[in-house]
Amino acid sequence: MHARSHRVRAAGRTALSLALVSATVLTTQLTLVAPAAAALPGLTRVTSTGPSNSDWKTWQAACPADTLLIGGGGRLNGGDGQVVMDTMVPVFGTTDVYSVTGREDDAPGFAGNWSITATALCAQPPVGWEHAEAATVWNSNSSKTITVGCPSGKQVLGAGVEVNGGLGQVVVDDLRPAADLSNVSFTAIEDGTGHAGTWQLRGEVICVTPPAGLNRVSGFGVLDSTPVKSAVATCPSGQRVHGVGGEVDSGAGQVRMTGVDLLSDTQVRVTAAEDEDGFAGNWAPRAYAICA
């Protein structure tokens, strides 16, 4: 567990906040949305969309000055199920950012253009803010799960997940906050063709002394064989989204989440798509909204 009462650069992660993997930045769209009421003072949603091209890439949304990152999400625009969103992580530094990476899957990849939209959820420094992370061992197991928890008396607001060494052949299957918001469970699975190399799963959580009314809401999609579908979780009346999560039920590595993001200040949408070979079984996405 790493506590922070003032700004500290996270070793090994700050460089990520300074570099975009795409060779050429073609376009940027930036939106800041400040809801009228929220449990955390200064809650702000920052959304940024990067270039549309055929490169694997990273894109980020940055918090305004004098705010802390409390969570975030991302989505792929285009890709037709052939791009894997294998990294969605908070990066802490002089400016906090939420960073999202997408990679095309193994041969033949994807011939078209695609882009990334990253969203950062930021607020004035919450009471009891802490950051914790953990990682699995590096090996060639076909699936891995890890759970990262908050200390007693604190609850989860935001989360991040990263697959190291997956090279687009390992999909994030679960980013699931516990019902009591004590922890987040992360699962990643090799895709339908497997992955010969070794890889690692890393999970992160952002914990706080819970603000009034903090709770987790879920929304379940349709369980069938439709190749692309979404699920939406909606906060109770008068509450706003403070964190996001999502998972794919019964996707067997052949379905990848292409969006775990805010649909609005009160809704989280999770979108998932089958890979280019399709998937014969029934599956469903599930969305989680952390609301207050």
N, C-alpha and C positions, 0 to 999 in steps of 0.2 A: 504494500500500500504506500502510495506516495502522496503526502499531504502538501498543499501549497496555500500559503496565506498571501503571497505576492508573486509576481511573475518570475518564473524560472524556465529557462530553455530546457526542453527535453533532449538529452543527449542522443544523438543519432537520428532524431526526427526533425530537427529544425531545418536541415538541408532540404527535406522534402517540401517544406513550406515555401522555399525560395525557388523551386524549379518546377517547370511544367515539362512533362516528357514529350509532348507533341513538338515537332520540329518548328512549326509555324503557327502562331496564334492568328486565327482568321477573324474571329468575332467574339465579343463578350457581351452578355446581357446581365445586368445587375439590378436586383430588386430588393429593397428593404421594406419590410412590413412590420409596423408596430401596432399590435392589437390594443384596443381601448382598455382592456382589463386583463390582468394575469396575476397568478399567485406570486410569481417572482417579479420584483420591480425591474422595469426596463426590458422586459422580455421582447426580443427583436428577432425576426426571421430574415436572414440574408440569403438570397438565391443567385447563383451565377452559372451561366451556361458557356461552355468552352467551344473550341473550333470543331467543325464537322469535317472529318477526313477519314482515311482508312488506316491511320496509325494507332497502335496501342498508346494510351495516354492517361495522364492524371490531371484532374481539375479540382479547384478548391474554392470555397466561399469563406470570406474573412469577416471576423467580428469587428464591429465599430470600436474605436478607442475607448478605453476605460470600461470595457465589458469583458466578461469571461465566457468562454465556450461552455455550454451545458449539454450540448448534444448536436445531432445533425443527421443527415441522410443523403441519399443520392439516387439518380436514375440514369438509365441509358436511353438515348434518343436514337432510334434505329438499331440495326444489328440483327434483326430477324432471328433472335435466339442463338446467334453464333458469336456473341460477345459475352464474356463473363465479367461481372462486376465483383472482383475478388478482394477489393480493399475499400473500406469505408472507415476512416479513422480520424479521431481528433489529433491535432498537432498544436502543441502549446509553445508559445514564444512571446516575443515582443508584441506580435499580433497573433491571436489564436485563429486557427483555420480548421475547417472540416474538409478532409481530403478524400477524393474518390478516384479509384483507378479501374479502368476497363481493359481487357485483353481479348483479342479474338481467339477462338478455340483452335485446336489443332487442324492440320491440313484438311480441306483447302482454305480454311479461314473464311473471311467474309469480304466479298468484292466491293461492296458499297461503302458509303460514308456513314459515319455515326458520331455522336457527340455525348458529352457527359454534362449533367446538371448536378451541381453540388449545393446543399443547403446547410447553413450553420444556424443553430439556435443559440442565442447569446443573451446575457442578462447582467445586471449589476451583481457584484460578487455575492453568491448565496451563502447563507450561514452553513458552516461545516463542510465547505467544498473540499472534496478529495478525489484523487484519480488512482485507480488500481488497474493492473494488467497481469496477465499470465499467459503462458504459451505451452503447447505440447512439445514433445520431443520431435526431432527430425527422423522420419522413417518413411517407408513406402506403403503403410497401411492404407487401405482403400477408403476409410472414413475415420474421422477424428472428432471428438467432442471435448469441450472444456467449459467449466463454469467459473465465473469470476464474481465474487461477492463483495458487499459493503460491510463495514464494521457495525457492531451492535449500535442501534439508535439512529442509523442512517439508511437512506434508501436510494435506489437507482433513479437518476434523471436521464442520462444519456449513455450511449455505448458505441463501440467501434470494433470492427473485425478485420483481420488481415490474413490472407493465405500467402505464405512465402514459399517460393519454389514450385508453385502449381502450374505456371506457364499457360494459363488459360484452360487447363485440363482438370481443374478442381473447382467445384462450385460451392458457394456458401448456401447451406440448406436451412440453417436456423440461426436467428439472432433474436432469442426469446427471453424477454424479461419475466421473472417469476411473478406469480399473481400478487405476492406480498411485496414485490419490488426489493427483495433482499439480495438478488443476484441476477445475472444474465447467463443463459446457456447458449453456447455457440457450437454449431456442427458444420463440417465441410465434408464433401463426398467427391471422389473422383468421378469424372463423367463416364458416359457409356462405353468409351473406348479405353478407359483406364489411363494410368500415368506411370511410366516406367521409373521416374526419378523419385527422390525423397522430397518431402515437403513438410511444412509446419503450419499449424493453426495458432493464431494469437488473438486473444480477446481483451477488450478494455471496457471499463465502466467509469462513469462519473457519478459520485455519491454526494449527497447533501443531507443536512438535517432537514427532514421532510417539511415542506410548506403545507399550509392548511389544505386539506382535501385531496392530497396527492393520491392517485389511484391509477390502475391499469385497466384499459378497456380493449377488448378484442373484437375483430370482425372476421368471419369465415367466408371464403369464397365457395363456389359451386364445386362439388366433387364429381368430376366427369373427365372425359378425354379431350375436351376442347383445348387446342394447342396454345392459346394465349388467354389469360384471364387475370382478373384483379380482385382484391378484397379491400374493404374500407372499414376502419375503426373510427367511431365518432365520439368525441368527448361529451360528457353530460352537459346540459344547458348551463351556461354561465362560466364554463371552464375552457381553457386553451391547451393546445398541445405543448408539452415541455420536452418530450422525448419520443422516439420511434423504435419500432421493432417489427420483425416479420419472419415468416418461415414458409416452407413448402412441405405439405403433407404428402408422403408416398410418391415423391418425384424420382427416387432411385438414382439421383445424379444426372438424369436426362432432362431435368427441368431446372432452369436457373432463374433466380430472382433478378429482374431487370430494373426494378424500382422499389426502394424502401424510403418513402419521402412524404412530405406534407402535401396533401391535396388542397388544404386551406389551413387557417389558424386553428380550426377545430377538428380536422380530419387527417388521418394517416392513410395513405394508399400503398398497398404492396401489389406489384405487377410481376408476373412470372410467365416464362415462355418455354416451350419444349425446344430441344436442339433441332438441328436440321434433319436428323433422321426420324424425328417424331418419337412418341412414347405410347405404347399400346395400352398402358394401364390408366386407371383413374387417379387423379391428383387434385389438390386444391391449395390455393394460397391462404395464408392467414396474416392479418395485419394487427399490430399492437400500437396503441396510443397511450403514452404516459401523460396524464391530464391533471391539472390543478386550477 
